[in-house]
Every structure is written in C-alpha cells, then in structure tokens.
Amino acid sequence: MKYASISSRLSGLGSDKWAVHIAGRRLAAKGENVILLSIGEPDLPPAPSILDVASNQMRAGRTKYSAGEGEPAMLEALSRHYTQRMERPVGTDQFLFLPGTQTALFVAFLSILDPGDEVLLLDPYYATYEAVVTAPGGKPVPVPLDPDRGFHPDIKAIEKAVTPRTRAILLNSPSNPTGAVFTREENLAIGAIAKRHDLWIVSDEVYAMFIHGNHVFHSPFMEKDLEERTIVVSSISKSHALPGFRCGWIAASAEYCKRAVSVTETMLFGSQPFLEDATAHALEHELSGVAVMRDAYLARARVMKEGVARARGVKAHIPEGGMFVMLDVRGTGLSGDDFARRLLNEEKVVTMPGESFGLKGAGHLRVALTVDVDVMAEAARRITAFANRL
Ligand SMILES: Cc1ncc(COP(=O)(O)O)c(C=O)c1O
C-alpha cells in the first residue's frame, strides 16, 4: 500500500533517544535493583479531590459531547487562572482545551506551518519537538544554547538563524531538559526578533508552576504587544501529577483560537466533559499540592548536587525550574551517551543522555527528580562510585 510521507518523516525520529531508558526498564522488569531517573513522570500522587470531581461528574452524566473549544466552566477557569498569572485580562475566547501539551504542540504547528517553513528550536530541546515541527512538513533549525551560560539564550545567535523561511520560535521555560528559566529581558529580546521578522512564538509552559529559588516565571504571553503572535501550550500533566488525564490547552489570541478550532474539531470533536470539570477544579482549588511537588523537586535536586560533589569530572546544576537536574559529565572525558550506558550497566542507574536532546546536550545527563530523597541519595552514591572508577 502507498502511505503518506508523514509516516516516513516521523518514523525513527527519536527512537534511539530512548535506548538507555528502554534497556533500563528491561532490567527493572527482570527484578534488578534499578533506579529509574529517565522519565519525567511525577511520582507524587494527584490531589484526591481532583479524582473525586472526575468520578462524581462522570456519574452525574458529564459524559456527553463537549463544546469544541472547551466547556464554558473550563474556559472560565482558564480565563481566571491566566488573568491572574499573566497579570492582564485573558478572555474565555483565548483558549482551546486539548488532550495534553503534546497535542497542543501538534495543533500549534499544524495551524501555522506550511511545508518547508523553518522553526527555531533552542538546543538542547524536549525530545518530541523535532517531530511536531516535522509532522506538518516544517524544518527544525537548532540554535545552540551554551551550557556554560546555564543554557540561557544567545539572542544574537537566534537572530542570525532567522531566514526568509523562518515561521516560528519554540520556547520552553522552565526547560526540559536544562532547567533554565528565561528572564523577562530574554523573552522581550526574543519577542523583538519575532516582531521584526513577523514570527510566531510557541511557548511550552508545561513546567510553569515549578519555579525554584529566586527565579521568576515570565511568559511572552504576559506582554500585550506579543499576544497576537504567542501560542502558549500547557497542561495539568506535571503541575497536578495527572499525565494520564491528557488535559491541556492552548492559550493564544482570540483570532488564533477562532482559526485553530477548525483544526481541533476535525481532529478531536471535543473532549471529555468530566475531565474538563476536574481540570477546572484543579486550576481553581488544588494549587497547594503544586507547591508540595515543587519543593520536593528542589530538595531532591539539592540531594543529587551534594551527593555527586565528590564525583570526579561531574558537576550538578540546581535547576532554575522544572523537574530535572542536568549533570555535566564533560570532565570525565565520556560522552553523555557513553556515561549513561555504562552507568546503567555498571551501577543500574537509568538517566537520559544529553545527546538525546540535541547537539548542545552532549556531555550531559538529564536526571528526573522523580524519586524520593533517600533513593536520590543512593543514585548519587552510585554515580559517584562509577565516575571515580573511570
Ligand atoms: C517540555 C515538555 N512539553 C510537553 C510535554 C508533554 O506533556 P503533556 O503530558 O501535557 O502532553 C512534556 C512531557 O514530558 C514536556 O517535558
């Protein structure tokens, strides 16, 4: 049979990125004493009240078709949440409820790219970004971030990468994998480039609720003059530990939402009203659990940093936000990939090689902060033992 080129464009994109993770899972399934730090799946439980709302609303008959943009109560909740977080009014007509950030990314690029259009990705970047750009025929263009500057953006390099085919810049702050939180000044400088070249800014803010230390969250969507060109994608997968609910959204201009709803209705024909009710409840009532998770991630990052302090050639950086810590292993002389493979074989600790996230992740490991402090301390002990044997 003849298949559309999308299937070959996407096949193989990314599969080798997960090789260490898959090997680690196999060992764990055999009962080996494996510490799995390779995937960003929240380990703390979701708030029981969110589950209660979902199940009560399901039983109350909220199982029919929903409105295409999202249910009115959900859109109201998003409008209140964003009006408060963006520090300016954001209307109910500025959202599309979607099954998670991943679908929101897919919709965003499907609705703004024509084949051959280029998208600037700040490298290292989240593992699915190449695919969401490539799916509608776009071309990912990596722009390097400097590990020695905390993976913050080099504004001149971004501007230099713009060509007549550039259509969008994809941002992710707090970043997976780097943990960098972009400042307002950085976003304004990127926004100025976007305005000069008439580009979209797609801003993946799935970790927005996890900001550490004195860092301050900023979104280009907070700036009124960037509103028309910014598409925010986010969800409750991380903030409320509910990735299996697949509850996320796009926040953008009313004009964008009016256009893109035809794409989402064609794909989805709505969502599950009882899950929208649970998501609205989460955004309006369950923010204390978010703080508990955020504090746990930071405490675990500190344990990892202290734990590898004596590991030769290894440096841990406390993340500015998010739920990952990057280990810089360049000082060991091994690539991130070799370090991760050997660490798995010799010490049964599973991490993601930085190379899985682009060229600039080379010589790093991404460690998910999804195990409790004592397990994290044991992981750090094993990493130290391995590094000091090299
Ligand atoms: C940066 C980033 N974007 C998007 C996603 C997907 O999130 P969701 O579960 O909301 O689709 C993830 C999940 O790990 C992520 O790390």
The ligand as a Gaussian input file, in Angstrom:
#p B3LYP/6-31G(d) Opt

LIG

0 1
 C        8.671000      20.138000      27.642000
 C        7.515000      19.207000      27.554000
 N        6.484000      19.513000      26.750000
 C        5.423000      18.701000      26.630000
 C        5.338000      17.518000      27.324000
 C        4.123000      16.663000      27.167000
 O        3.228000      16.998000      28.197000
 P        1.699000      16.537000      28.211000
 O        1.601000      15.365000      29.128000
 O        0.951000      17.714000      28.745000
 O        1.313000      16.210000      26.812000
 C        6.380000      17.145000      28.182000
 C        6.348000      15.859000      28.900000
 O        7.316000      15.367000      29.412000
 C        7.493000      18.022000      28.302000
 O        8.521000      17.734000      29.097000

